[in-house]
Amino acid sequence: MDRSRVLVERIRAVLEAAGGAVSLARYMEMALYEPGLGYYERTPRIVGRGGDFATSVSVGSLFGELMAYWIEHEISASEGLSDGPLEIVEAGAHDGQWAEDILEALMRGAGRGCDRLSYRIVEPSATRQAWQRERLARFGDRVAWSEAMPDRVRGVILSNELLDAFPVERWRWSAAQRRWVEQGVCWKDGRFDWIALPTSAPAEWNLPDELESVLPEGFVRERSPAAVAWWARAAAALQDGCLITFDYGLEAEEFLTPGRSAGTLRAYHRHRVSDDLLSSPGEVDLTAHVDFSAVAEAARQEGLTPWYRERQSRFLMRILEATQRSPGGFQDWSTPRVRAFQTLTHPEHFGRSFRVLAQGRGASPWSRA
Ligand SMILES: C[S@@+](CC[C@H](N)C(=O)[O-])C[C@H]1O[C@@H](n2cnc3c(N)ncnc32)[C@H](O)[C@@H]1O
């Protein structure tokens, strides 16, 4: 039997054991991550031109080089990190490409404090760890792996398009009942289908009267407690330095706008986007916009302070400006590198919808500069 059919049978068995329905988050957990069968378990080659979607990492090594520069110049100078070991912790590393780009750039800058740096990948999947270990073998014991976030990190915890890959719940507005109804997954007429669940929406989703009376029937919104919990856990681990992520997402109030009535969850296959979310578990990527308000609030509660919450383009421009203030500290701008920078920052590529969220212990040294 092929992997997709095995996965379908496995999800059906879980549905049956749960009485016929599970939350979308449980379905997504299996569709994306079921060991050996889920979408992210099958092949490293889903990112980039020959895969299903592009990321800033797949644009080329420039994104990693800019991060390496930022780590060397901002993170190294931040409170509590001017000497002693400094750890770079990456999650969502997939095939290890970003780690390779960052490490290579840092090694080129060797002599500027590189010997105190180490790189750790947090990777719960044995399959993906194997892909990463193969790619990063030449860096020897400078790279280490853990299945979960370490208890204490001094340095930077970074990720690109990690939070959008967490399972989400899906909620649909019932105008008649004036409440959010959770949309779970069931098996009906030979395929996966939506079914209403008897759960209650979180209290913070209670709407003001004026909005409650106009929100249209069927308005959809997602919620990812798993992404928020991951960010809170990373924030708690951070002793000194910064927790940073790049992703597409919105602030809480931006979700409840007319253009978002179908929610943000989408399926991706071969660079095509589809709203057919349940038809091919294991064969398509399922991804939803990050709720930056919810994740930022979780880290605020862990005592982190705001560093950056802006478009990716603005943040990368800041790094570019810093490289220009200290000439010689960054590779020359060849035509392909200029083109890569444009792709990372242009509104029609990664510039508009991609944002950076960075929160740290203490203030950012660059904001004090
Ligand atoms: C959209 S891909 C991004 C890959 C890469 N960062 C890039 O930008 O090209 C998301 C990755 O996050 C991984 N992931 C999801 N949940 C994770 C978790 N809890 N810990 C570590 N990685 C996770 C997925 O397996 C997948 O490899």
The ligand as a MOL file (V3000), in Angstrom:
LIG
                    3D

  0  0  0     0  0            999 V3000
M  V30 BEGIN CTAB
M  V30 COUNTS 27 29 0 0 0
M  V30 BEGIN ATOM
M  V30 1 C 7.5580 25.5040 6.1520 0
M  V30 2 S 8.8830 24.5130 6.6320 0 CHG=1
M  V30 3 C 10.1880 25.7070 6.7210 0
M  V30 4 C 11.5460 25.1130 6.4650 0
M  V30 5 C 12.7250 26.0860 6.5570 0
M  V30 6 N 12.7870 26.7420 7.8350 0
M  V30 7 C 12.6790 27.1220 5.4410 0
M  V30 8 O 12.3870 28.2780 5.7520 0
M  V30 9 O 12.9310 26.7790 4.2850 0 CHG=-1
M  V30 10 C 8.4860 24.2100 8.3500 0
M  V30 11 C 9.3820 23.2180 9.0420 0
M  V30 12 O 9.1060 23.2340 10.4490 0
M  V30 13 C 9.1360 21.9050 10.9330 0
M  V30 14 N 8.4660 21.8250 12.2360 0
M  V30 15 C 7.1540 21.8200 12.5020 0
M  V30 16 N 6.9340 21.7360 13.8360 0
M  V30 17 C 8.1470 21.6970 14.4210 0
M  V30 18 C 8.5980 21.6400 15.7820 0
M  V30 19 N 7.7390 21.5740 16.8050 0
M  V30 20 N 9.9190 21.6290 16.0190 0
M  V30 21 C 10.8120 21.6980 15.0030 0
M  V30 22 N 10.4500 21.7440 13.6980 0
M  V30 23 C 9.1300 21.7550 13.4100 0
M  V30 24 C 8.4880 21.1390 9.8020 0
M  V30 25 O 8.7580 19.7750 9.8800 0
M  V30 26 C 9.1680 21.7740 8.5890 0
M  V30 27 O 10.3850 21.1340 8.3450 0
M  V30 END ATOM
M  V30 BEGIN BOND
M  V30 1 1 1 2
M  V30 2 1 2 3
M  V30 3 1 2 10
M  V30 4 1 3 4
M  V30 5 1 4 5
M  V30 6 1 5 6
M  V30 7 1 5 7
M  V30 8 2 7 8
M  V30 9 1 7 9
M  V30 10 1 10 11
M  V30 11 1 11 12
M  V30 12 1 11 26
M  V30 13 1 12 13
M  V30 14 1 13 14
M  V30 15 1 13 24
M  V30 16 1 14 15
M  V30 17 1 14 23
M  V30 18 2 15 16
M  V30 19 1 16 17
M  V30 20 1 17 18
M  V30 21 2 17 23
M  V30 22 1 18 19
M  V30 23 2 18 20
M  V30 24 1 20 21
M  V30 25 2 21 22
M  V30 26 1 22 23
M  V30 27 1 24 25
M  V30 28 1 24 26
M  V30 29 1 26 27
M  V30 END BOND
M  V30 END CTAB
M  END
